[in-house]
């Protein structure tokens, strides 16, 4: 009976080390430093363990190897001897009783070890890594001190072998963009984030890849003022389209000479509207949006002129455009519905700058949402996804550039 209890104890201890190994590998630094856990003694011990993975893995390996040796030498012979005596009592020939007892003895111990010493503990550790880590940390620290010489030898050997293989051990595991996306997806699937919150977080991740060109309002649909206009002409246009700012151009439509702030103009008593013109703030079309946002804050700006590599005026960009890149389309004076037109029952035509969000809501294309985390506009979608074929087909919907000479920047959308 004592022998059986010893074997069961060995299996339980094996399960303990399996539990400890997977729990410590699965738990994260963020989980151990949240809220009240930041001052928790066991959490601090666990942090020390996971910061030196080679040491705790060596401790676990020492434990499991030692138990495996004891189990193999002691367990097999003890159980086999008992089974051999039992089989002989049933009249089984001595040779077959001896062989059968070894097979049954080793087989039963192996089964119990796999189930209760490996699978069950590891399943528990995967489901509750934080709780398990906090519970086992104190005892594993004690065992590490007892087996210190062996652990140091194993850790040193591991480092040297990794050096020979030219593999560097990182001090801290860095979270990649894909890791962050997976965590957000998990949070959404578990109900921790609502759909709109999930979408907004995806937009924030994609924000770093946006440039001025990708979110600007193109020059061809921007209302501009001619420097040759009279004050009456300017007032007439502003009364119809009361935007906050207007680019001012000269004879060359690709060159902006300044901007007119509507508020300043309306509050001015000057008869000549040219006196209200301010210097334009120009940005390169390739400038990352995150840098533009920083510049806007530092310079107290909310409007800019976008120019290309040749200093040619190609669009305007406002603080609202930046906000829309994160929060989606916001209410504005411009009626963008006129840039998405229905040509027939199944065919629509959209300007390339139309946001995918607007396209999704207008045409009820719910499947397009994942692409919004990568591309802002329908034009970006085509440039990014279209390969050698002139037609991009996704979920039965066909996208292609217009072949009409005057409308080459338009996208023709054919529904299934």
C-alpha positions in Angstrom: 0.0 0.0 0.0 2.9 2.3 0.9 4.5 1.7 -2.5 1.3 2.6 -4.3 1.0 5.9 -2.3 4.7 6.7 -3.2 4.0 6.2 -6.9 0.8 8.3 -6.7 2.8 11.0 -4.9 5.4 10.9 -7.7 2.7 11.4 -10.3 1.1 14.3 -8.4 4.5 16.0 -8.1 5.0 15.5 -11.8 1.7 17.2 -12.3 2.8 20.0 -10.1 5.9 20.7 -12.3 3.8 20.4 -15.5 1.3 22.9 -14.0 4.0 25.3 -13.0 5.8 25.2 -16.4 2.8 26.0 -18.6 1.2 28.5 -16.1 4.5 30.5 -16.0 4.9 30.4 -19.7 1.3 31.5 -20.3 1.0 34.3 -17.8 2.0 37.8 -18.9 3.7 40.7 -17.2 0.7 42.9 -17.8 -1.6 40.5 -15.9 0.8 40.5 -12.9 1.1 44.2 -12.7 -2.6 45.2 -12.9 -4.4 46.8 -10.0 -3.8 45.3 -6.6 -1.5 42.6 -7.9 1.3 45.2 -8.3 2.0 45.0 -4.6 1.1 41.3 -4.2 4.1 39.3 -2.8 3.3 36.2 -4.9 2.9 38.3 -8.0 6.3 39.9 -7.4 7.8 36.4 -7.0 6.1 35.2 -10.2 7.5 38.3 -12.1 11.0 37.4 -11.0 10.5 33.9 -12.3 9.2 34.8 -15.7 11.9 37.4 -16.2 14.4 34.6 -16.0 12.7 31.8 -18.0 15.8 29.7 -18.3 16.1 29.4 -14.5 12.5 28.4 -13.8 12.5 26.1 -16.8 15.7 24.5 -15.5 14.1 24.1 -12.1 11.1 22.4 -13.7 13.3 20.2 -15.8 15.4 19.1 -12.8 12.2 18.2 -10.9 10.5 16.3 -13.8 13.8 14.5 -14.7 14.4 13.4 -11.1 10.8 12.2 -10.7 11.0 10.4 -14.0 14.1 8.5 -12.9 12.5 7.5 -9.6 9.3 6.5 -11.3 11.1 4.4 -13.9 13.4 2.6 -11.4 11.1 2.3 -8.4 7.6 2.4 -9.9 8.0 -0.2 -12.6 9.7 -2.8 -10.5 7.4 -2.4 -7.5 4.1 -2.5 -9.5 5.5 -5.3 -11.7 6.4 -7.4 -8.6 2.9 -7.0 -7.1 1.2 -7.9 -10.4 3.5 -10.8 -11.0 2.6 -12.4 -7.7 -1.1 -11.7 -8.4 -0.9 -13.3 -11.8 0.9 -16.3 -10.5 -1.8 -16.8 -8.0 -4.3 -17.2 -10.9 -2.2 -20.0 -12.4 -0.4 -18.0 -15.0 3.0 -19.5 -15.9 5.9 -17.7 -14.3 7.4 -16.5 -17.6 4.1 -15.0 -18.8 3.3 -13.6 -15.4 6.7 -11.8 -15.3 6.4 -10.3 -18.8 2.7 -9.5 -18.4 3.3 -7.8 -15.0 6.0 -5.5 -16.6 3.7 -4.5 -19.5 0.8 -3.9 -17.2 2.9 -2.1 -14.5 4.7 0.2 -16.9 1.6 0.8 -19.0 -0.6 1.7 -16.0 2.0 4.1 -14.5 2.6 5.7 -18.0 -1.2 6.1 -18.4 -1.6 7.7 -15.0 1.4 10.0 -15.5 0.2 11.2 -18.9 -3.3 11.9 -17.7 -2.8 13.2 -14.1 0.9 14.2 -14.5 0.6 16.0 -17.8 -2.7 16.6 -19.6 -4.9 17.5 -16.7 -2.4 19.9 -15.0 -1.6 21.6 -18.3 -5.2 22.0 -19.2 -5.8 23.7 -15.8 -2.7 25.9 -16.3 -3.9 27.1 -19.7 -7.3 28.0 -18.4 -6.1 29.8 -15.2 -2.5 30.8 -15.8 -2.6 33.8 -13.4 -4.2 32.0 -10.5 -2.0 28.9 -10.9 1.2 31.1 -11.2 0.4 33.0 -8.0 -0.2 29.7 -6.1 2.8 27.8 -7.2 5.4 30.7 -7.3 6.4 30.4 -3.6 7.0 26.7 -3.6 8.8 26.8 -7.0 11.1 29.5 -5.6 11.9 27.3 -2.6 12.6 24.3 -4.9 14.8 26.6 -7.1 17.0 27.4 -4.0 17.3 23.7 -3.1 18.3 22.7 -6.6 20.3 25.9 -7.2 23.6 24.2 -8.3 21.9 22.0 -10.9 19.8 25.0 -12.1 22.8 27.2 -12.5 24.6 24.5 -14.4 21.7 24.0 -16.8 21.1 27.7 -17.2 24.8 28.3 -18.0 24.8 25.4 -20.5 21.7 26.7 -22.1 23.1 30.2 -22.6 26.4 28.9 -24.0 24.6 26.6 -26.5 22.4 29.5 -27.6 25.5 31.7 -28.1 27.0 29.0 -30.3 23.8 29.0 -32.3 23.9 32.8 -32.5 20.5 33.1 -30.8 20.0 36.1 -28.6 17.8 35.9 -25.6 15.5 39.0 -25.5 15.2 40.7 -22.1 11.5 41.4 -22.7 9.0 39.9 -25.1 7.8 42.6 -27.4 4.2 42.7 -28.4 3.8 42.9 -32.2 1.0 44.6 -34.1 -0.4 41.2 -35.0 -0.4 40.3 -31.3 -2.3 43.5 -30.5 -4.9 42.8 -33.2 -5.4 39.3 -31.9 -5.9 40.6 -28.4 -8.5 43.1 -29.6 -10.2 40.3 -31.5 -10.3 38.1 -28.4 -11.6 41.0 -26.3 -14.4 41.6 -28.9 -15.3 37.9 -29.1 -15.5 37.7 -25.3 -17.8 40.7 -25.2 -15.3 43.1 -23.5 -15.5 45.5 -26.5 -18.5 46.6 -28.4 -18.4 46.4 -32.2 -17.8 50.2 -32.7 -15.2 50.2 -29.9 -13.4 47.3 -31.6 -13.5 49.1 -35.0 -12.1 52.3 -33.4 -9.2 50.4 -31.9 -8.5 48.9 -35.3 -8.5 52.3 -36.8 -6.0 53.6 -34.2 -3.6 50.7 -35.1 -3.9 51.6 -38.8 -3.5 55.3 -38.0 0.3 55.0 -38.0 0.3 53.9 -41.6 -1.9 56.8 -42.9 -0.3 59.7 -44.8 -1.6 63.1 -45.8 -2.4 61.8 -49.3 -4.6 59.0 -48.0 -6.9 61.2 -45.9 -6.9 64.6 -47.7 -9.7 66.2 -49.6 -8.6 66.3 -53.3 -8.0 69.6 -54.9 -10.4 68.9 -57.7 -13.4 68.9 -55.3 -12.1 71.7 -53.1 -13.7 75.1 -53.4 -11.1 77.8 -53.9 -11.1 81.6 -54.2 -9.4 83.4 -57.1 -7.2 86.3 -56.1 -8.7 88.2 -58.9 -12.2 88.1 -57.4 -14.0 91.1 -55.9 -15.1 91.2 -52.2 -18.7 90.8 -53.4 -17.9 87.6 -55.2 -16.1 86.2 -52.2 -19.1 87.1 -49.9 -21.5 85.4 -52.4 -19.6 82.1 -52.4 -19.1 82.1 -48.6 -22.8 82.7 -48.1 -23.6 79.5 -50.1 -20.7 77.4 -48.8 -19.8 78.6 -45.3 -16.6 76.6 -44.9 -14.1 77.6 -42.2 -11.2 78.0 -44.7 -10.8 78.7 -48.4 -7.5 78.2 -50.4 -6.7 81.3 -52.5 -5.2 80.7 -55.9 -3.8 83.0 -58.6 -3.8 82.3 -62.3 -2.1 78.9 -61.8 -4.7 76.6 -60.2 -1.9 74.4 -58.9 -0.4 77.1 -56.7 -2.0 78.4 -53.5 -1.0 81.9 -52.6 -2.7 81.9 -49.2 -5.8 81.0 -47.3 -8.9 82.9 -46.2 -10.3 82.2 -42.8 -14.1 82.8 -43.0 -14.4 84.1 -39.5 -11.6 86.6 -39.9 -13.1 87.8 -43.2 -16.6 88.3 -41.8 -15.4 90.2 -38.7 -13.1 92.4 -40.8 -14.2 95.9 -41.6 -11.7 96.2 -44.6 -13.2 96.8 -48.0 -10.5 94.8 -49.6 -10.8 91.1 -48.8 -7.2 90.5 -49.7 -6.2 92.1 -46.4 -7.7 89.1 -44.6 -5.6 86.5 -46.5 -3.2 84.5 -44.3 -0.1 82.6 -45.2 -0.9 79.0 -46.1 0.5 76.1 -44.0 1.7 73.5 -46.5 2.5 69.9 -45.8 4.0 67.2 -48.1 1.6 64.5 -49.3 3.8 61.7 -47.9 3.9 63.1 -44.4 2.5 60.6 -41.8 -0.8 61.7 -40.3 0.6 61.2 -36.7 3.2 63.8 -37.5 0.6 66.2 -38.9 -1.5 65.8 -35.8 1.5 66.7 -33.7 2.3 69.7 -35.9 -1.3 70.9 -35.7 -1.2 70.8 -31.9 2.2 72.5 -31.6 1.4 75.3 -34.1 -2.2 75.7 -33.1 -3.4 74.8 -36.7 -6.4 72.9 -37.9 -6.1 73.4 -41.7 -3.3 72.7 -44.2 -2.6 72.7 -47.9 -1.3 69.4 -49.2 1.4 69.6 -51.9 3.2 66.9 -53.9 6.9 66.5 -54.5 6.8 69.3 -57.1 5.0 71.7 -54.7 1.8 71.3 -56.7 -1.4 71.9 -54.8 -3.2 68.5 -54.7 -5.6 68.8 -51.7 -6.5 70.2 -48.3 -6.3 68.5 -44.9 -8.1 69.5 -41.7 -8.2 68.3 -38.1 -11.6 66.7 -38.9 -10.0 64.6 -41.6 -7.6 63.3 -38.9 -10.4 62.5 -36.5 -12.3 60.7 -39.3 -9.3 58.4 -39.8 -9.9 57.2 -36.3 -13.6 57.6 -35.5 -15.0 57.2 -39.0 -17.0 59.7 -41.0 -18.3 62.7 -39.1 -21.0 65.2 -39.9 -19.8 67.9 -42.3 -21.1 70.5 -44.8 -19.9 68.6 -47.8 -22.5 66.2 -49.3 -20.3 63.2 -50.2 -23.3 61.3 -51.3 -23.0 63.0 -54.7 -19.6 61.3 -55.2 -21.2 57.8 -55.0 -23.8 57.5 -57.8 -25.9 54.6 -58.9 -25.6 54.0 -62.6 -28.0 51.0 -62.8 -29.6 48.4 -60.5 -26.3 46.6 -59.9 -23.7 49.2 -61.0 -22.4 52.1 -58.8 -19.7 54.7 -59.5 -17.6 56.2 -56.7 -14.7 58.7 -56.6 -11.5 57.1 -55.5 -11.3 59.2 -52.3 -14.6 57.9 -51.0 -14.1 56.3 -47.6 -14.7 52.5 -47.4 -17.0 53.2 -44.4 -19.2 55.4 -46.5 -19.2 52.8 -49.2 -20.1 50.1 -46.7 -23.1 51.9 -45.3 -24.3 53.2 -48.7 -24.2 49.8 -50.5 -24.8 47.6 -47.4 -21.4 45.9 -47.8 -20.8 44.7 -44.2 -18.0 42.4 -45.2 -15.9 45.4 -46.2 -15.2 46.3 -42.5 -12.0 44.3 -42.1 -10.5 46.2 -45.1 -11.2 49.5 -43.4 -8.5 48.6 -40.8 -6.0 48.6 -43.7 -7.3 51.0 -46.4 -9.2 54.3 -45.8 -10.6 54.9 -49.3 -11.9 52.7 -52.2 -9.0 53.9 -54.3 -6.5 52.6 -51.7 -8.3 49.3 -51.7 -7.8 48.9 -55.4 -4.2 50.0 -55.4 -3.5 47.6 -52.5 -5.5 44.5 -53.5 -5.6 44.6 -57.3 -3.0 42.4 -58.9 -2.5 41.8 -62.6 -6.2 41.6 -63.4 -8.0 44.8 -64.3 -10.9 43.7 -62.0 -10.8 43.2 -58.3 -13.5 40.8 -57.1 -14.2 40.3 -53.4 -17.3 38.5 -52.1 -18.9 38.6 -55.5 -18.5 42.4 -55.8 -16.4 43.6 -58.7 -14.3 46.8 -58.5 -12.5 48.3 -61.5 -11.1 51.7 -62.5 -13.3 53.7 -64.9 -12.1 53.5 -68.5 -13.7 56.8 -69.5 -11.0 59.4 -70.2 -12.5 62.2 -68.1 -13.3 59.9 -65.2 -10.2 57.7 -64.7 -10.1 58.5 -61.0 -13.5 56.9 -60.5 -14.2 53.3 -59.4 -16.9 51.3 -61.0 -18.6 48.9 -58.6 -20.7 46.0 -59.8 -22.8 44.2 -57.2 -23.6 40.4 -57.5 
